[in-house]
Amino acid sequence: MTVERWVRVFAGLFVVVSTLLGLFHNKWWFAFTIFVGLNLFQYGFTNFCPLAKILKAIGIKEQ
């Protein structure tokens, strides 16, 4: 899998897990959901994603 696909997988997982934690544990987990959404939003405009940098550094192929 490529970096782009891994970013999507992690983002989706983080959104689902943090939403469930927000619903069933503590409402402050929704802040993490918002953080992930904002990070994806800025990634769309700037093409900068901290997770993508980490994945590239560990050797995941870009395309």
C-alpha beads as a LAMMPS data file, in Angstrom:
LAMMPS data file: protein, C-alpha beads

63 atoms
62 bonds

1 atom types
1 bond types

-500.0 500.0 xlo xhi
-500.0 500.0 ylo yhi
-500.0 500.0 zlo zhi

Masses

1 110.0

Atoms # bond

1 1 1 0.000 0.000 0.000
2 1 1 1.075 3.563 -0.632
3 1 1 1.483 6.454 1.805
4 1 1 -1.752 8.040 0.556
5 1 1 -3.747 4.884 1.272
6 1 1 -2.193 4.472 4.732
7 1 1 -3.094 8.075 5.578
8 1 1 -6.711 7.358 4.633
9 1 1 -6.752 4.149 6.685
10 1 1 -5.341 5.839 9.787
11 1 1 -7.591 8.896 9.422
12 1 1 -10.689 6.724 9.092
13 1 1 -9.669 4.573 12.044
14 1 1 -8.940 7.613 14.232
15 1 1 -12.269 9.233 13.351
16 1 1 -14.266 6.086 14.114
17 1 1 -12.439 5.297 17.360
18 1 1 -12.502 8.877 18.669
19 1 1 -16.193 9.239 17.790
20 1 1 -17.044 6.056 19.674
21 1 1 -14.941 7.191 22.634
22 1 1 -16.717 10.551 22.526
23 1 1 -20.116 8.894 22.563
24 1 1 -19.436 6.293 25.233
25 1 1 -16.571 7.582 27.373
26 1 1 -15.900 11.329 27.415
27 1 1 -17.116 14.127 25.154
28 1 1 -13.585 15.587 24.936
29 1 1 -12.640 12.795 22.524
30 1 1 -14.581 14.733 19.897
31 1 1 -11.753 17.285 19.999
32 1 1 -9.472 14.589 18.580
33 1 1 -12.020 13.895 15.831
34 1 1 -11.999 17.602 14.963
35 1 1 -8.178 17.644 14.985
36 1 1 -8.064 14.757 12.493
37 1 1 -10.628 16.476 10.263
38 1 1 -8.754 19.782 10.317
39 1 1 -5.485 18.010 9.582
40 1 1 -7.047 16.300 6.558
41 1 1 -8.485 19.631 5.432
42 1 1 -5.130 21.409 5.536
43 1 1 -3.437 18.367 3.932
44 1 1 -5.727 18.831 0.940
45 1 1 -4.508 22.399 0.439
46 1 1 -0.875 22.246 1.530
47 1 1 0.033 18.610 0.777
48 1 1 1.704 18.459 4.225
49 1 1 0.759 15.667 6.611
50 1 1 2.841 14.663 9.632
51 1 1 1.737 11.027 9.295
52 1 1 2.762 10.975 5.631
53 1 1 6.227 12.229 6.590
54 1 1 6.548 9.495 9.204
55 1 1 5.392 6.810 6.781
56 1 1 7.852 7.988 4.136
57 1 1 10.661 7.987 6.710
58 1 1 10.007 4.343 7.590
59 1 1 10.096 3.324 3.950
60 1 1 6.496 3.156 2.738
61 1 1 6.382 3.828 -1.007
62 1 1 4.782 7.050 -2.213
63 1 1 3.135 5.912 -5.445

Bonds

1 1 1 2
2 1 2 3
3 1 3 4
4 1 4 5
5 1 5 6
6 1 6 7
7 1 7 8
8 1 8 9
9 1 9 10
10 1 10 11
11 1 11 12
12 1 12 13
13 1 13 14
14 1 14 15
15 1 15 16
16 1 16 17
17 1 17 18
18 1 18 19
19 1 19 20
20 1 20 21
21 1 21 22
22 1 22 23
23 1 23 24
24 1 24 25
25 1 25 26
26 1 26 27
27 1 27 28
28 1 28 29
29 1 29 30
30 1 30 31
31 1 31 32
32 1 32 33
33 1 33 34
34 1 34 35
35 1 35 36
36 1 36 37
37 1 37 38
38 1 38 39
39 1 39 40
40 1 40 41
41 1 41 42
42 1 42 43
43 1 43 44
44 1 44 45
45 1 45 46
46 1 46 47
47 1 47 48
48 1 48 49
49 1 49 50
50 1 50 51
51 1 51 52
52 1 52 53
53 1 53 54
54 1 54 55
55 1 55 56
56 1 56 57
57 1 57 58
58 1 58 59
59 1 59 60
60 1 60 61
61 1 61 62
62 1 62 63
